[in-house]
């Protein structure tokens, strides 16, 4: 069994200058492909269930799926709730076997975000699992604008919440299809200098590959959330599969053919973040 908590995989990354991929899962085929990629790279992996995934598949199913894959894997695998918006949602994830919860209070005032994140971190730690929080606000491509993370707020947030990982807003944007994000390296360094917690980049798909690698090896950023890049690879594979055989109709036959391209894409993401 290689089921791990977020701290289990991020603390070694923090201490040794690399990052772990938090890959956003939407179904069985991609989850299985991501684990296969991590095994081939001999790297830890964070399987993430975000709001879109949870709207389609109930948490009890996701918890069982993630734990089943982790127990069969030969690398550490984290079962992570991404963007939990309430304490009840985070508590439910803990009850159904997740080993890490991310509480997103980034739309709240700083004081309320700290209060609620602290309560959820205490709940998670009591259950023997990890908690990630977010300070600042990571916006959405063609949607809500970001609010950058200040070093002063990050320091207070880290100290008062006791989170195991802290997501920051430094130019990264959710759902960005092109790699056009311009990361504020000075902001990252300032946050790094006044905190001692692993940092997280949401919206990692929009960050240029070379920038991801630099941040992984030279800063406290230890986790990159990647979703859009993988969904795009899935969509391209699905269209190619159906175009090649217009008589194909069996769901399992169709979806199985997406696994190899997804594994290849995930391997490239993981490999880029590993220690040199």
GICOR-V212697 format. One record per residue. N is the residue number from 1. PHI is phi as a letter, one per 20 degrees, with the letter a starting at -180 (none if undefined). OMEGA is omega in degrees with one decimal (none if undefined). BURIAL is I if it has 16 or more other C-alpha atoms within 10 Angstrom, else O. Layout:
n = (N	N)
phi = (PHI	PHI)
omega = (OMEGA	OMEGA)
burial = (BURIAL	BURIAL)
//
This chain:
n = (1	2	3	4	5	6	7	8	9	10	11	12	13	14	15	16	17	18	19	20	21	22	23	24	25	26	27	28	29	30	31	32	33	34	35	36	37	38	39	40	41	42	43	44	45	46	47	48	49	50	51	52	53	54	55	56	57	58	59	60	61	62	63	64	65	66	67	68	69	70	71	72	73	74	75	76	77	78	79	80	81	82	83	84	85	86	87	88	89	90	91	92	93	94	95	96	97	98	99	100	101	102	103	104	105	106	107	108	109	110	111	112	113	114	115	116	117	118	119	120	121	122	123	124	125	126	127	128	129	130	131	132	133	134	135	136	137	138	139	140	141	142	143	144	145	146	147	148	149	150	151	152	153	154	155	156	157	158	159	160	161	162	163	164	165	166	167	168	169	170	171	172	173	174	175	176	177	178	179	180	181	182	183	184	185	186	187	188	189	190	191	192	193	194	195	196	197	198	199	200	201	202	203	204	205	206	207	208	209	210	211	212	213	214	215	216	217	218	219	220	221	222	223	224	225	226	227	228	229	230	231	232	233	234	235	236	237	238	239	240	241	242	243	244	245	246	247	248	249	250	251	252	253	254	255	256	257	258	259	260	261	262	263	264	265	266	267	268	269	270	271	272	273	274	275	276)
phi = (none	c	f	c	e	f	f	g	e	e	f	f	f	f	f	c	m	b	c	d	e	d	e	e	e	c	a	f	f	f	g	f	f	f	f	f	f	f	f	f	e	l	c	f	b	d	e	d	d	e	g	f	f	f	f	e	c	f	g	g	f	f	g	f	f	f	f	f	f	f	f	e	e	d	c	f	c	d	e	d	e	d	l	f	d	c	f	f	f	f	f	f	f	f	f	e	n	f	d	a	c	d	e	d	d	f	e	e	f	g	f	f	g	f	f	f	f	g	f	f	f	f	f	f	f	f	e	n	c	d	c	d	c	c	c	n	c	e	f	c	g	l	b	g	f	f	c	f	e	e	f	f	f	f	f	f	f	f	f	e	e	m	f	e	b	c	e	c	d	c	o	f	c	f	m	e	e	d	e	d	f	d	f	e	f	f	f	g	f	f	f	g	f	d	c	c	d	g	d	c	d	e	m	f	f	e	e	g	g	f	f	g	f	f	f	f	e	c	c	e	f	d	b	d	e	c	c	g	g	f	f	f	f	f	f	f	f	f	f	f	f	f	f	f	b	f	e	f	c	f	g	f	f	f	f	f	f	e	f	f	f	f	f	f	f	f	f	f	f	f	g	f	e	f	f	f)
omega = (-178.8	175.6	-174.2	172.3	178.8	178.4	179.7	-175.5	-177.2	-180.0	174.3	178.3	179.6	-176.7	-171.4	170.5	171.8	-178.9	-179.6	-179.8	170.5	-172.4	-174.0	-176.5	172.6	-179.7	-176.2	-174.7	-179.2	177.2	-180.0	177.9	-179.2	178.2	177.5	179.3	179.9	178.6	-179.8	177.3	-177.6	-175.1	173.6	-176.3	173.5	174.5	-171.6	174.9	-179.6	-178.3	179.6	178.3	-177.1	176.9	-178.0	-175.1	-176.7	179.9	178.8	178.7	-179.0	178.6	178.9	-179.5	-178.9	-178.0	178.0	178.9	-179.3	-177.0	179.3	-175.7	177.0	173.2	178.1	179.6	178.5	174.0	-166.3	170.6	-178.7	178.8	166.7	-172.5	179.4	177.4	179.0	178.8	178.8	178.6	178.4	178.4	177.8	-179.2	-177.2	166.8	174.9	-177.7	178.3	175.7	174.5	175.3	-179.3	174.9	-171.1	177.1	-178.5	169.6	-179.5	-178.0	-179.9	177.8	179.4	-177.6	-175.9	178.4	178.7	-179.9	-178.9	175.8	178.1	178.4	-180.0	-177.9	177.3	178.9	178.9	179.8	-173.0	178.0	172.7	175.6	179.1	176.9	-164.0	178.7	177.2	-175.8	-174.8	178.7	-176.9	-179.6	-179.1	179.5	178.9	168.8	-172.5	178.4	174.2	179.5	-179.1	178.5	-179.7	179.4	-180.0	-178.7	-178.4	-176.9	-172.9	-177.9	-175.8	176.5	179.1	177.5	-174.4	177.1	-176.7	179.3	-174.9	-178.4	177.3	-175.1	175.8	169.6	-179.6	-175.0	176.2	-176.3	-172.9	-178.9	176.9	-176.1	178.3	-175.5	178.8	178.0	178.2	-178.8	178.8	178.3	178.6	-174.3	-175.4	176.8	177.4	-178.6	175.4	-178.6	-174.4	173.3	170.0	-177.6	-176.2	-179.8	-177.9	-179.1	179.3	-175.9	-179.4	178.7	176.2	-177.7	179.7	-179.2	-179.8	-173.2	-172.1	-179.8	179.2	176.3	-172.1	-177.1	174.4	174.6	-178.8	178.6	-174.5	-179.6	-179.7	177.1	177.7	178.0	177.9	-178.4	178.6	179.7	-179.0	179.2	179.8	-180.0	-178.0	178.7	-178.5	-178.3	-176.2	177.6	-177.2	-178.2	-174.9	-176.0	-177.5	179.3	-179.3	-173.9	179.0	-177.5	175.0	-171.9	-178.2	176.2	178.1	177.8	179.6	179.2	180.0	177.6	179.4	178.9	-177.5	-176.8	-177.1	-175.6	-174.6	178.4	-178.6	none)
burial = (O	I	I	I	I	I	I	I	I	I	I	O	I	I	O	O	I	I	I	I	I	I	I	I	I	I	O	I	I	I	I	I	I	I	I	I	I	I	I	O	I	O	I	I	I	I	I	I	I	I	O	O	I	I	O	O	O	O	I	O	O	I	I	O	I	I	I	O	I	I	O	O	I	I	I	I	I	I	I	I	I	I	I	I	O	O	I	O	I	I	I	O	I	I	O	I	I	I	I	I	I	I	I	I	I	I	O	O	O	I	O	O	I	I	O	I	I	I	O	I	I	I	I	I	O	O	O	O	I	I	I	I	I	I	I	I	I	I	I	O	I	O	O	O	O	I	I	I	I	I	I	O	O	I	I	I	I	I	O	O	I	I	I	I	I	I	I	I	I	I	I	I	I	I	I	I	I	O	O	O	I	O	I	O	O	O	I	I	O	O	I	I	O	O	I	O	I	I	I	I	I	I	I	I	I	I	I	O	O	O	O	I	I	O	I	I	I	O	I	I	I	I	I	I	I	I	I	I	I	I	I	O	I	I	O	O	I	I	O	O	I	O	O	O	O	O	O	O	O	O	O	O	O	I	I	O	I	I	I	I	I	I	I	I	I	I	I	O	I	I	I	I	I	I	O	O)
//
